[in-house]
Amino acid sequence: MKKFLLRAAIAAFGLWLATQVVPGIRIDGAGTLAGAALLLGVVNAVVKPVLVLLTLPFLILTLGLFLFVVNAAMLGLVAWLLPDFHVGGFMPALLGSLLVSFISWLGSAFTKD
């Protein structure tokens, strides 16, 4: 549970950074930011594997580059589920998901057991 909360905090930082850097992404409030980070973790754990399996032919055809689209869709899904989290289209979702993924990767590299 402690690792999940640490990863959620790192994801929350990535989402906050995305709101500062990427035009078209807006989060109204710290509670929404925390909820978005937790929900993004749940969506990535439950929905993303199913979506990756369903889009496997596209993933193979594009040599894995379609995962960027899947990640953007997961960020868009979280924005759709939370009323105070706004993503203004595909490009902001793509750039935001890239930034959140990079921050999460960087954070997990520094928090290894």
Secondary structure in CASP SS format (residue, H / E / C, confidence):
PFRMAT SS
TARGET T0000
AUTHOR 0000-0000-0000
METHOD secondary structure of the structure
MODEL  1
M C 1.00
K H 1.00
K H 1.00
F H 1.00
L H 1.00
L H 1.00
R H 1.00
A H 1.00
A H 1.00
I H 1.00
A H 1.00
A H 1.00
F H 1.00
G H 1.00
L H 1.00
W H 1.00
L H 1.00
A H 1.00
T H 1.00
Q H 1.00
V H 1.00
V C 1.00
P C 1.00
G C 1.00
I E 1.00
R E 1.00
I E 1.00
D C 1.00
G C 1.00
A H 1.00
G H 1.00
T H 1.00
L H 1.00
A H 1.00
G H 1.00
A H 1.00
A H 1.00
L H 1.00
L H 1.00
L H 1.00
G H 1.00
V H 1.00
V H 1.00
N H 1.00
A H 1.00
V H 1.00
V H 1.00
K H 1.00
P H 1.00
V H 1.00
L H 1.00
V H 1.00
L H 1.00
L H 1.00
T C 1.00
L H 1.00
P H 1.00
F H 1.00
L H 1.00
I H 1.00
L H 1.00
T C 1.00
L C 1.00
G C 1.00
L C 1.00
F H 1.00
L H 1.00
F H 1.00
V H 1.00
V H 1.00
N H 1.00
A H 1.00
A H 1.00
M H 1.00
L H 1.00
G H 1.00
L H 1.00
V H 1.00
A H 1.00
W H 1.00
L H 1.00
L C 1.00
P C 1.00
D C 1.00
F E 1.00
H E 1.00
V E 1.00
G C 1.00
G C 1.00
F H 1.00
M H 1.00
P H 1.00
A H 1.00
L H 1.00
L H 1.00
G H 1.00
S H 1.00
L H 1.00
L H 1.00
V H 1.00
S H 1.00
F H 1.00
I H 1.00
S H 1.00
W H 1.00
L H 1.00
G H 1.00
S H 1.00
A H 1.00
F H 1.00
T C 1.00
K C 1.00
D C 1.00
END
